[in-house]
Amino acid sequence: MSGGRWCYNQDTLAYEMFPHSEVTYGLGKKNYKESVKNARKTNPLDDKLLSELAYDLLCVIHSADWYMSGDTSEETYRADVAFFKDKWLMIGTAGMIKREIEKSMEETKEELLKSLQEQEVTNEQN
């Protein structure tokens, strides 16, 4: 049936908030890390951590929709729920802060490397 339990409202919201990210079940899979990066770059809530949380929650809602509509197994849905809970509910405040610092450092590193590459191109052109 391909979902539709909630008239696709969660998918509409997901695609409006995160237009360049695939908001789908299968959290923790291959494309998930790239989608999270895109969600944080899009940053629709003007707070990267909240934007990432919203993205992950929409992934779980999408997973629930597909499970309840018979498109995926209960095992897939429960795995997504477990991944979400482990990520957001089990690590505690200190762990969340540490993870946020690490992600911010990685994002800053990527921005600096990109800036450096752009500067090298400009210098080569001159």
TAGIPE-V822046 format. One record per backbone hydrogen bond with DSSP energy under -1.0 kcal/mol. NH is the residue of the N-H (numbers start at 1). CO is the residue of the C=O. E is the energy in kcal/mol with one decimal. If there is no record, write none. Layout:
nh=NH co=CO e=E
nh=NH co=CO e=E
This chain:
nh=7 co=4 e=-2.0
nh=9 co=6 e=-2.1
nh=12 co=8 e=-2.4
nh=13 co=9 e=-2.4
nh=14 co=10 e=-2.3
nh=15 co=11 e=-2.7
nh=16 co=12 e=-1.7
nh=17 co=13 e=-2.7
nh=18 co=14 e=-2.9
nh=21 co=18 e=-1.7
nh=24 co=22 e=-1.0
nh=29 co=26 e=-1.8
nh=32 co=29 e=-1.3
nh=35 co=31 e=-2.3
nh=36 co=32 e=-2.5
nh=37 co=33 e=-2.1
nh=38 co=34 e=-2.3
nh=39 co=35 e=-2.4
nh=40 co=36 e=-2.6
nh=41 co=37 e=-2.2
nh=42 co=38 e=-2.8
nh=43 co=39 e=-2.4
nh=46 co=43 e=-1.7
nh=51 co=47 e=-2.8
nh=52 co=48 e=-2.3
nh=53 co=49 e=-2.3
nh=54 co=50 e=-2.7
nh=55 co=51 e=-2.3
nh=56 co=52 e=-2.6
nh=57 co=53 e=-2.6
nh=58 co=54 e=-2.4
nh=59 co=55 e=-1.9
nh=60 co=56 e=-2.1
nh=61 co=57 e=-2.5
nh=62 co=58 e=-2.4
nh=63 co=59 e=-2.3
nh=64 co=60 e=-2.7
nh=65 co=61 e=-2.5
nh=66 co=62 e=-2.4
nh=67 co=63 e=-2.5
nh=68 co=64 e=-3.1
nh=69 co=65 e=-1.3
nh=70 co=67 e=-1.5
nh=71 co=66 e=-3.0
nh=77 co=73 e=-1.9
nh=78 co=74 e=-3.1
nh=79 co=75 e=-2.1
nh=80 co=76 e=-2.0
nh=81 co=77 e=-2.4
nh=82 co=78 e=-2.6
nh=83 co=79 e=-2.4
nh=84 co=80 e=-2.5
nh=85 co=81 e=-2.8
nh=86 co=82 e=-2.7
nh=87 co=83 e=-2.2
nh=88 co=84 e=-2.9
nh=89 co=85 e=-2.3
nh=90 co=85 e=-1.2
nh=96 co=92 e=-2.1
nh=97 co=93 e=-2.6
nh=98 co=94 e=-2.5
nh=99 co=95 e=-2.5
nh=100 co=96 e=-2.5
nh=101 co=97 e=-2.4
nh=102 co=98 e=-2.4
nh=103 co=99 e=-2.5
nh=104 co=100 e=-2.5
nh=105 co=101 e=-2.5
nh=106 co=102 e=-2.1
nh=107 co=103 e=-2.6
nh=108 co=104 e=-2.5
nh=109 co=105 e=-2.4
nh=110 co=106 e=-2.4
nh=111 co=107 e=-2.4
nh=112 co=108 e=-2.6
nh=113 co=109 e=-2.6
nh=114 co=110 e=-2.3
nh=115 co=111 e=-2.4
nh=116 co=112 e=-2.6
nh=117 co=113 e=-2.4
nh=118 co=114 e=-2.3
nh=119 co=115 e=-2.3
nh=120 co=116 e=-2.3
nh=121 co=117 e=-2.0
nh=122 co=118 e=-2.2
nh=123 co=119 e=-2.5
nh=124 co=120 e=-2.2
nh=125 co=121 e=-1.7
nh=126 co=122 e=-1.2
